[in-house]
Amino acid sequence: MPKPLSQITLFTMGKTNLEKRILKAHTESSDADTTIQYLVAVLIRQCLCVSDFAGICNDLIREILLFAEPTEVLRKFCPLFRNAFENEKEWDKVLKRFYKNSKQIHRYNNRLGDSKRYLLEKTTPIEALEGQQYKILSTFEDAMGKVHTWSLRDADPNSSATKIDSVLELMSTLTIFEKNDVRRFVKLENSEIDNCTRDIKIRKGKIVEATDLVKELQPEMGVSPEVDLDDLTEEEKLEIVKLLLPEGIVLTDTRMEELQKEDSVNDSDINAPEKTIAATAKKAEPISGSTAFAVKEPPKAEAKKPAAQKPMALSAEEKSPYADYKKPKSKKQKQVESQAELFKKTPEGKRASRKKKKKR
């Protein structure tokens, strides 16, 4: 005998794979009562979750309700699958197969209560949750009166208490969930919706990328998670950076500081060696038009040294490494001096030198 589908499979597996598993299970067992209860469980999941399971196994549903031998289980849950039939004639045929008259149809519809109406309602769109995740945490009594906990992830946080009570009451009528031959969901005791959003810091031994943190902070800024960060303005990007900074760390616009330094260099005497070097460095690193920011820590108070440990007055050399600095001679100046020395050695140069001495 094939192994039945578990509650973990029915309430956690994705739509595509779940549909394959249900079709395979029905092919192996041909048990219409069990299969239709699997599909009721899927309807409950779709009703309470934000995931979309609409249209799952519609062909199989039509096959079962049109050709399977009518049973009390099929008659009980048949009204829940009206949407699987687009053809009115086919649906009328189903009703005639399972019910004797219109009164019997109304009676089975009434037994389903409000759960039928809730199963057809649309849930909250995933985009509206802004990255938040929720789960429904419930406690049930089993057939032996023992209480156990059951959770349904990917839940719709806007489900009302009446809706949850009605739909989980329908779940308690299913007989497919057992543990050690004891029915699991017999009586609903408690149910609540919890926010189970995870803040992942490390995944597979690696720190989560900073871009993930930015996405987490986008709702806080009022920016949709679907927005491309490249489309944000400079001000919006700056706000994200500020939110990511640790406490006590501030931003400084280094562009203004560099512009002030450049102005001071241009206004001063650039013949001074140290100022010439600073000006050269500025030319080598031009400032772009884009905004540049740097993280700067608050200044720390310097510890006061005892009077005995204060350093002696600095000498001229210690005050400035350029105290004995001599400007190197240019190539042209060296050529002039060299020609002057050569001229002195010529007869004309010697006569000119003697005339200068006589004048003195």
N, C-alpha and C positions, 0 to 999 in steps of 0.2 A: 504494500500500500504506500503511495507517495506521501512524503512528508508535507503537512500543511504549511501554509505561509504564516510566519510569526508576526506578532504585533510590531516588532522592530522593523521588519521588511515593509509592512504596510504603512507605517507612520514616519519612516525616515528615508526610504529609497526615492530617487528621482523619478519623474513621470515616465520617461522612455523605458528605463530598465524595469520599473514596476509593472508597466503594461505587458512587457515580455514575460515576466514571472507569472502574472495572473493567467495569461493565455496558455503558458506551458503547464501550469497547475491544472487548469480545466481540461486540457487535452489528455493529461495523464490520468485524471480521476473521473472526468465526466460527471462530477457531482455539482449539479446546478444550484442546490441549496447553499452549499459552501461558497461557491463562486459568487453568487449574488450577495452574500454577506461580506465577502472581500470588497466588493464594489460599494456597498453601503459604508464601509469603513473609510474608503477613499473619499466618498461624498462628505463624510464628517470632517475628514482632514482638510478638504478644500474649503469647507464652510468656516473653519476656525483659524486657518492659516492664510498668509498672504500669497503663497505659491499658487500657481495655476495648474489644476488637474482636469480642466473642462474637456469633455469629449473622450476621456480615456475609456477604451474598450467598448465603444458604442456599437460596433458590429457584433461583438460577442453578446452584449445585452439584448440586442434585437433577436439574435439567434435563440437565446435561452427563452425569452418571453413569447416568441412566436412558435417554437417547436418543442420545448421541453415539457415533460409531463407536469401539469399543474399540481402544486403542493401547497401546504399551509404557509411555509416560509416564503415561497414566491408570491403567493397571494398577499401576504402581509407587507412585503417591501415593494411590490410592483408599482404603486402610485409614485414612488420616488424617482422613477426613470422615464417620466414622460418626455423629457428633453432629448432623449436618445432617438426619438422617432420624429422625423420631419413629415412623414406621410400620415395624414389623419386616418386614412382607411386602415393602415397597419395598426395604429393605436386602438382603433375601435375593435379590430379583430382580437387584440390582446385582452381588452376588457371583457369581451364576450367569452373568451377562453377561461378566464379566471373567476368571473363573477356572474351570478345568476341574473341579477337585475340591478337597476340603478340604486336601490336602497342599500344593497350589499356594498356597492362601490363607495357610497357615502359613509357607511359604517367603518370601512377599513381606512378611508381618508381621515375620519375623525380620530381614529386610534393613533394615527401618527402625530396628532396635535399640531403645535406650532413648529415642530422640527422640520416639517416639509417646507414651510414658508421660509425658514431661516436657511435651509440648504440651498435655496435658489437665489439668495441675496448675494450681491457683490461685496467683496472684502476691500479693505483699504489698499490702495496701490503701494507697491514696494517703495517707489520714489518718495512718497509722502513720509516715510519713516526716517528719512535722512540718516541712514546708516545704523539706526538703533535696531536691536534684535530683542524679541520677547519670547516667552514660553508660557504655556498654561500648565500649572502644577496642580494635580488633583489627587485626592485619596478616595479609594473605592473599598467596599467590602466584597470579599469573594464569597463563593457558595458556602463556605465553612464559617463565615462571619469574621474572618481575619482581614485586617486592614492593610492595604498596600498602596504605595505611591506610584503615580504614572505622570509623565510629563510629555508635552507636545511642543516641540520647538517650532520656530518660524511662525509664531502665533500672531494674530491680528490684535493689537492692543486696544482697538476700539470696539471689540465684541462686548455686548452688554451682558449683565448677569443673567437676564432672562434667556438670552440666546444660548449662553454656555450651558445653563441648567437644562434647557430643552434638548439641545443636541447631544449632550453627554447622557441624558436619560435614554435617548434613542440607542446610544452605544451600549447601554446596560442590557438591551434586549438581544444583543448578538451572542451567539453561543460558540463562536469559532475560537475564542481566546481561552485557553486552558493551561494550567500548570499542575503537573502530577494528577491529571484527570479531574481537576477542580476548576470550575468556571471562575475567571478572574474578575470581570466587571459586572457585578450583580446589583450593587447599590452605591450611588454617588453620595459621598459624605461632605467633601470640601473641594473647592476649586478657587484658584487665584491666578492672576497674570503677573509675571515677574519680568523685569528688565534684565536680560542676560547678555547685554552687549559686552564683548571681550575687548580689553585693551592690551593687545599683544605687544610685548617688548622684545622678546627673543623668539625666533622661529628656527628650528633645526640647528641650534647652536650659534646662530648669527643674529646680531642686533637688527631690529626692523629698520628699514630705510627711513630717512627723515621725511621723505615724500608722504609716507603713510601718516606721520604725525600731522603734516599739513592738511591732509584730507580730513583728519579727525577734527581739526580746528576750524575748518571751513563753515560748518553749521553754526559755531559760536560767533563767527563774524557775519552771519547772515548770507553766506555764499553757498550756492548749491554744490554738492559733491561732484555733479556732472560737469561743472564749469572747468574749462581748460585753464591752468594757471598762467599760460602764456597770454591769455586774453585779459588778465587782471591789470589794473592800473598800477603805477609806481606806489601810490598811497596804499592800495589794498595789499600789495606785496609787503610793504613796510609794516603794516599792522600784523600780518602773519609772522614776520620775523620777530616783532616785539613780543608776541604771545609765546614764541619758542624760547625766548631768553630766560635764564634763571633769574631769581630775585636778586636785586642789588646791582644788576648789570644794565648799563644804559647805552644808548646809541649816540654817536657823535658824527656830525657831517664833516668828514675829513676834506671834502672839496673846498669848503670855506677856509679851513686852516691853511691849505696849500696855496690858495689864492692870496691870502694875507702875507704869507712868507715870500711869495714871488714879488709882490708889490714892494715889500721892504728891501728886497735885494736890488730891484731896479732903481729905487730912490737913493741908495747909498753909494759910496765910492767903490766901484768894482775892481779898482786896482789893488785893493788889499788881497793878499793871497787866499785867506780863508773864505772871503766873500766871492772871489772868482771861482773857487771850487764849488761853492753852493749854487752859483748861477749856472755853471756847466751842468750840474746834476739836474737842475730844473729843466734845461733844454733837452736833456736826454730822456726825460719822462714827462711828456706833455699831458695835461689834464683833459680828459674827454668830456663831452657834453653830458654824458649820462651821470646820474646820481651815484655816488660811491659812499658807502657807510662802513664804519669800523666799530667793532665792539670794544668798549673801553671800560675798564673796571674803575670804581670810585677810588680817589686817591687815599692812600693809607698814611696815617699819622706817623711821622718819623720819631723814633725813640730818641730821647734827649740823652746826650753823653755827659758824664761827669766832667767838671771843669778841668780836672787833672789830665783827662784824656783828650782834650781838644788839640788838634794838630797845630804845629808851628806855622808861621806865615810862609807862604809859598815864595820861592825865588822867582826871578824873571823867567828862567827857563821852564820852571814847572807851571807858571801861569800860562805861558803860550808856547806851544811846540814850534812856532814860527819866529821866535825872538831873533835868531841869527840867520833868518832866511834871506838869501840873495837871489834876485831875479836873474835867471839864466840869460846869457847873451844870445841875441838872435843870429841867424846865419849871415845876414847882411852886415851886422855889426862886426862879426868875426872877420869877414872878408876885408872890410875897411881897415881894421887894425892890422891885418896881415900885410896889406899893401903899403901901409905907413911904415911898418918895420923894414920892408924890402927897400923902400925909397931912401930910408936913412943910410943904407949901405952903399948906395950909388954915389959917384963924385958930386953930382948936383945936390944930393941930399946932404953930403958932408959939408959942402960950402954953405948951404942954407942953415945948417946947424951951427957953423962957426959964426955966421952973421948975427944969429939970435943971441949967442953968448956975448959978442962985442957990444950989442945994443944994451944988454943988461949991465 
